[in-house]
Amino acid sequence: MPEAPFQPHSSTSRAAAKAVNPSMTGYIRGRILSLLVRDSIGMTDEALSEAMPEYRPETVRVRRVELMHAGKVKDSGNRLRTSSGCWATLWVLAQ
């Protein structure tokens, strides 16, 4: 994945994307894939973030979105309640 995504209308988003270390983003994406391999029912973004507490939840979510756009993970069609009681998508590996 050549460049980190950013919001075109936001100069701070663009600056943050330029500051991202590509090897670190690849490492985080790999960790997400490894977690999903071990959890066949899928994981929510919240669960993924809890499994990687050294990273901010928004960092984990962005990497998961990148994997979704790359066709490596997909919406399982199932939902699970988060700690706040909201329904969240269970993400699984794309076959």
MDTraj code that builds the backbone (N, CA, C; nanometers):
import mdtraj as md
import numpy as np

residues = "MET PRO GLU ALA PRO PHE GLN PRO HIS SER SER THR SER ARG ALA ALA ALA LYS ALA VAL ASN PRO SER MET THR GLY TYR ILE ARG GLY ARG ILE LEU SER LEU LEU VAL ARG ASP SER ILE GLY MET THR ASP GLU ALA LEU SER GLU ALA MET PRO GLU TYR ARG PRO GLU THR VAL ARG VAL ARG ARG VAL GLU LEU MET HIS ALA GLY LYS VAL LYS ASP SER GLY ASN ARG LEU ARG THR SER SER GLY CYS TRP ALA THR LEU TRP VAL LEU ALA GLN".split()
xyz = np.array([
    [0.0857, -0.1161, 0.0000],
    [0.0000, 0.0000, 0.0000],
    [0.0907, 0.1229, 0.0000],
    [0.0922, 0.1972, -0.1071],
    [0.1915, 0.3013, -0.1274],
    [0.1845, 0.4202, -0.0324],
    [0.0703, 0.4760, -0.0100],
    [0.0588, 0.5958, 0.0734],
    [-0.0564, 0.5780, 0.1699],
    [-0.0376, 0.6239, 0.2903],
    [-0.1461, 0.6167, 0.3879],
    [-0.2617, 0.7045, 0.3409],
    [-0.3855, 0.6586, 0.3616],
    [-0.5010, 0.7389, 0.3209],
    [-0.5148, 0.8637, 0.4077],
    [-0.5792, 0.9645, 0.3541],
    [-0.6037, 1.0877, 0.4298],
    [-0.7301, 1.1527, 0.3770],
    [-0.7820, 1.2427, 0.4563],
    [-0.8996, 1.3194, 0.4162],
    [-0.8522, 1.4389, 0.3334],
    [-0.8889, 1.4458, 0.2054],
    [-0.8373, 1.5512, 0.1180],
    [-0.8664, 1.6936, 0.1661],
    [-0.9746, 1.7118, 0.2402],
    [-1.0125, 1.8459, 0.2869],
    [-0.9359, 1.8895, 0.4117],
    [-0.8530, 1.7983, 0.4668],
    [-0.7890, 1.8255, 0.5950],
    [-0.6368, 1.8297, 0.5823],
    [-0.5795, 1.9451, 0.6093],
    [-0.4332, 1.9561, 0.6027],
    [-0.3663, 1.8729, 0.7124],
    [-0.4300, 1.8602, 0.8283],
    [-0.3712, 1.7799, 0.9352],
    [-0.3757, 1.6313, 0.9018],
    [-0.4823, 1.5882, 0.8355],
    [-0.4931, 1.4494, 0.7923],
    [-0.3854, 1.4179, 0.6893],
    [-0.3645, 1.5084, 0.5965],
    [-0.2616, 1.4901, 0.4935],
    [-0.1225, 1.4831, 0.5585],
    [-0.0960, 1.5712, 0.6543],
    [0.0333, 1.5726, 0.7231],
    [0.0548, 1.4425, 0.8010],
    [-0.0501, 1.3945, 0.8663],
    [-0.0391, 1.2695, 0.9415],
    [-0.0098, 1.1528, 0.8481],
    [-0.0727, 1.1510, 0.7319],
    [-0.0501, 1.0438, 0.6344],
    [0.0947, 1.0436, 0.5860],
    [0.1509, 1.1620, 0.5674],
    [0.2900, 1.1700, 0.5222],
    [0.3878, 1.1252, 0.6308],
    [0.3478, 1.1375, 0.7566],
    [0.4354, 1.1029, 0.8689],
    [0.4327, 0.9532, 0.9035],
    [0.3401, 0.8797, 0.8437],
    [0.3246, 0.7382, 0.8755],
    [0.4430, 0.6581, 0.8224],
    [0.4939, 0.5696, 0.9062],
    [0.6028, 0.4803, 0.8689],
    [0.5433, 0.3584, 0.7972],
    [0.5687, 0.3412, 0.6660],
    [0.5087, 0.2299, 0.5919],
    [0.5401, 0.0920, 0.6496],
    [0.6575, 0.0728, 0.7058],
    [0.6877, -0.0593, 0.7623],
    [0.6037, -0.0851, 0.8866],
    [0.5725, 0.0195, 0.9629],
    [0.4887, 0.0028, 1.0818],
    [0.3445, -0.0259, 1.0428],
    [0.2951, 0.0410, 0.9397],
    [0.1566, 0.0151, 0.8986],
    [0.1436, -0.1283, 0.8477],
    [0.2451, -0.1760, 0.7761],
    [0.2436, -0.3142, 0.7299],
    [0.2463, -0.4124, 0.8454],
    [0.3238, -0.3800, 0.9471],
    [0.3316, -0.4645, 1.0665],
    [0.1953, -0.4718, 1.1359],
    [0.1299, -0.3577, 1.1514],
    [-0.0013, -0.3551, 1.2182],
    [-0.1039, -0.4314, 1.1356],
    [-0.1030, -0.4136, 1.0037],
    [-0.1953, -0.4897, 0.9192],
    [-0.1701, -0.6398, 0.9359],
    [-0.0446, -0.6793, 0.9431],
    [-0.0112, -0.8200, 0.9636],
    [-0.0628, -0.8728, 1.0958],
    [-0.0519, -0.7915, 1.1999],
    [-0.1044, -0.8311, 1.3316],
    [-0.2553, -0.8514, 1.3258],
    [-0.3239, -0.7612, 1.2562],
    [-0.4699, -0.7736, 1.2428],
    [-0.5042, -0.9043, 1.1715],
    [-0.4352, -0.9328, 1.0619],
    [-0.4617, -1.0568, 0.9892],
    [-0.4351, -1.1786, 1.0774],
    [-0.3294, -1.1751, 1.1557],
    [-0.2978, -1.2867, 1.2462],
    [-0.4075, -1.3070, 1.3503],
    [-0.4591, -1.1979, 1.4032],
    [-0.5678, -1.2084, 1.5005],
    [-0.6924, -1.2688, 1.4372],
    [-0.7227, -1.2281, 1.3157],
    [-0.8428, -1.2786, 1.2481],
    [-0.8272, -1.4251, 1.2082],
    [-0.7055, -1.4695, 1.1809],
    [-0.6813, -1.6110, 1.1503],
    [-0.7200, -1.6956, 1.2712],
    [-0.6884, -1.6467, 1.3902],
    [-0.7135, -1.7224, 1.5136],
    [-0.8574, -1.7150, 1.5616],
    [-0.9342, -1.6184, 1.5106],
    [-1.0710, -1.6001, 1.5598],
    [-1.1683, -1.6183, 1.4437],
    [-1.2186, -1.7388, 1.4273],
    [-1.2999, -1.7719, 1.3101],
    [-1.4358, -1.7023, 1.3068],
    [-1.4886, -1.6596, 1.4217],
    [-1.6181, -1.5899, 1.4187],
    [-1.6026, -1.4429, 1.3824],
    [-1.4802, -1.3917, 1.3898],
    [-1.4542, -1.2523, 1.3569],
    [-1.4318, -1.1682, 1.4806],
    [-1.3885, -1.0464, 1.4554],
    [-1.3607, -0.9527, 1.5640],
    [-1.4112, -0.8143, 1.5257],
    [-1.4572, -0.7421, 1.6254],
    [-1.4957, -0.6027, 1.6040],
    [-1.3698, -0.5158, 1.6057],
    [-1.3833, -0.3925, 1.5602],
    [-1.2707, -0.2994, 1.5707],
    [-1.2308, -0.2812, 1.7171],
    [-1.3291, -0.2791, 1.8048],
    [-1.2995, -0.2651, 1.9476],
    [-1.2156, -0.3829, 1.9974],
    [-1.2536, -0.5054, 1.9607],
    [-1.1796, -0.6238, 2.0030],
    [-1.0380, -0.6248, 1.9445],
    [-1.0251, -0.5837, 1.8185],
    [-0.8929, -0.5748, 1.7575],
    [-0.8056, -0.4759, 1.8353],
    [-0.8634, -0.3624, 1.8694],
    [-0.7896, -0.2605, 1.9450],
    [-0.7503, -0.3113, 2.0833],
    [-0.8395, -0.3826, 2.1486],
    [-0.8091, -0.4371, 2.2813],
    [-0.6973, -0.5414, 2.2744],
    [-0.6894, -0.6124, 2.1620],
    [-0.5851, -0.7142, 2.1452],
    [-0.4493, -0.6517, 2.1128],
    [-0.4508, -0.5226, 2.0760],
    [-0.3262, -0.4508, 2.0450],
    [-0.3228, -0.3196, 2.1226],
    [-0.3162, -0.3267, 2.2572],
    [-0.3272, -0.2064, 2.3394],
    [-0.2138, -0.1055, 2.3207],
    [-0.1062, -0.1468, 2.2561],
    [0.0041, -0.0538, 2.2335],
    [-0.0261, 0.0474, 2.1220],
    [-0.1374, 0.0270, 2.0507],
    [-0.1766, 0.1193, 1.9436],
    [-0.3103, 0.1838, 1.9768],
    [-0.3260, 0.3059, 1.9314],
    [-0.4521, 0.3771, 1.9521],
    [-0.5624, 0.3091, 1.8701],
    [-0.6861, 0.3053, 1.9217],
    [-0.7955, 0.2411, 1.8483],
    [-0.8130, 0.2944, 1.7061],
    [-0.7957, 0.4254, 1.6870],
    [-0.8138, 0.4802, 1.5527],
    [-0.7045, 0.4328, 1.4569],
    [-0.5858, 0.4061, 1.5101],
    [-0.4767, 0.3528, 1.4277],
    [-0.5114, 0.2118, 1.3803],
    [-0.5625, 0.1304, 1.4708],
    [-0.6001, -0.0069, 1.4367],
    [-0.7143, -0.0054, 1.3353],
    [-0.8119, 0.0805, 1.3573],
    [-0.9264, 0.0861, 1.2662],
    [-0.8831, 0.1253, 1.1249],
    [-0.7972, 0.2247, 1.1139],
    [-0.7505, 0.2686, 0.9813],
    [-0.6787, 0.1545, 0.9096],
    [-0.5957, 0.0796, 0.9805],
    [-0.5259, -0.0332, 0.9178],
    [-0.6259, -0.1406, 0.8753],
    [-0.7309, -0.1648, 0.9570],
    [-0.8346, -0.2617, 0.9198],
    [-0.9091, -0.2154, 0.7952],
    [-0.9378, -0.0860, 0.7871],
    [-1.0048, -0.0313, 0.6684],
    [-0.9172, -0.0525, 0.5452],
    [-0.7872, -0.0306, 0.5585],
    [-0.6957, -0.0549, 0.4465],
    [-0.7032, -0.2008, 0.4016],
    [-0.7072, -0.2927, 0.4980],
    [-0.7184, -0.4348, 0.4644],
    [-0.8509, -0.4654, 0.3954],
    [-0.9575, -0.3984, 0.4384],
    [-1.0873, -0.4174, 0.3751],
    [-1.0824, -0.3694, 0.2299],
    [-1.0256, -0.2518, 0.2079],
    [-1.0155, -0.1983, 0.0709],
    [-0.9254, -0.2843, -0.0169],
    [-0.8292, -0.3515, 0.0442],
    [-0.7390, -0.4397, -0.0301],
    [-0.8018, -0.5776, -0.0538],
    [-0.9218, -0.5989, -0.0010],
    [-0.9901, -0.7265, -0.0205],
    [-0.9415, -0.8388, 0.0690],
    [-0.8716, -0.8054, 0.1764],
    [-0.8169, -0.9081, 0.2660],
    [-0.9066, -0.9388, 0.3853],
    [-0.9900, -0.8436, 0.4245],
    [-1.0890, -0.8678, 0.5293],
    [-1.2245, -0.8214, 0.4786],
    [-1.3296, -0.8797, 0.5387],
    [-1.4644, -0.8429, 0.4959],
    [-1.5597, -0.8464, 0.6138],
    [-1.6725, -0.7842, 0.5949],
    [-1.7822, -0.7852, 0.6910],
    [-1.8388, -0.9271, 0.6916],
    [-1.8464, -0.9876, 0.8089],
    [-1.8984, -1.1242, 0.8194],
    [-2.0492, -1.1300, 0.8021],
    [-2.1145, -1.0144, 0.8137],
    [-2.2602, -1.0117, 0.8122],
    [-2.3182, -1.0250, 0.9519],
    [-2.2335, -1.0534, 1.0495],
    [-2.2758, -1.0676, 1.1886],
    [-2.2365, -0.9438, 1.2683],
    [-2.3096, -0.9209, 1.3758],
    [-2.2854, -0.8063, 1.4622],
    [-2.2708, -0.8527, 1.6062],
    [-2.1998, -0.7735, 1.6829],
    [-2.1778, -0.8018, 1.8248],
    [-2.1853, -0.6695, 1.8993],
    [-2.2387, -0.6728, 2.0190],
    [-2.2445, -0.5493, 2.0983],
    [-2.1064, -0.5164, 2.1539],
    [-2.0733, -0.3889, 2.1482],
    [-1.9466, -0.3413, 2.2039],
    [-1.9652, -0.3121, 2.3522],
    [-1.8592, -0.2687, 2.4158],
    [-1.8672, -0.2359, 2.5589],
    [-1.9639, -0.1209, 2.5857],
    [-1.9888, -0.0376, 2.4850],
    [-2.0837, 0.0732, 2.5024],
    [-2.2275, 0.0313, 2.4718],
    [-2.2456, -0.0935, 2.4292],
    [-2.3794, -0.1433, 2.3996],
    [-2.4221, -0.1247, 2.2555],
    [-2.3372, -0.0638, 2.1741],
    [-2.3698, -0.0444, 2.0326],
    [-2.3362, -0.1707, 1.9534],
    [-2.4073, -0.1902, 1.8433],
    [-2.3775, -0.3029, 1.7558],
    [-2.2567, -0.2693, 1.6690],
    [-2.1697, -0.3672, 1.6499],
    [-2.0503, -0.3469, 1.5681],
    [-2.0304, -0.4659, 1.4737],
    [-1.9714, -0.4391, 1.3602],
    [-1.9424, -0.5405, 1.2602],
    [-1.8373, -0.6381, 1.3118],
    [-1.8579, -0.7656, 1.2853],
    [-1.7550, -0.8663, 1.3089],
    [-1.6796, -0.8828, 1.1773],
    [-1.5516, -0.8521, 1.1783],
    [-1.4658, -0.8597, 1.0603],
    [-1.3998, -0.9958, 1.0546],
    [-1.3930, -1.0526, 0.9345],
    [-1.3301, -1.1833, 0.9133],
    [-1.2360, -1.1736, 0.7943],
    [-1.1514, -1.2764, 0.7794],
    [-1.0655, -1.2834, 0.6618],
    [-1.1510, -1.3056, 0.5385],
    [-1.1170, -1.2389, 0.4307],
    [-1.1847, -1.2628, 0.3035],
    [-1.1265, -1.3901, 0.2431],
    [-1.2079, -1.4725, 0.1875],
    [-1.1600, -1.6002, 0.1323],
    [-1.1160, -1.5853, -0.0100],
])
top = md.Topology()
chain = top.add_chain()
for i, resn in enumerate(residues, 1):
    res = top.add_residue(resn, chain, resSeq=i)
    for name in ("N", "CA", "C"):
        top.add_atom(name, md.element.get_by_symbol(name[0]), res)
traj = md.Trajectory(xyz[None], top)
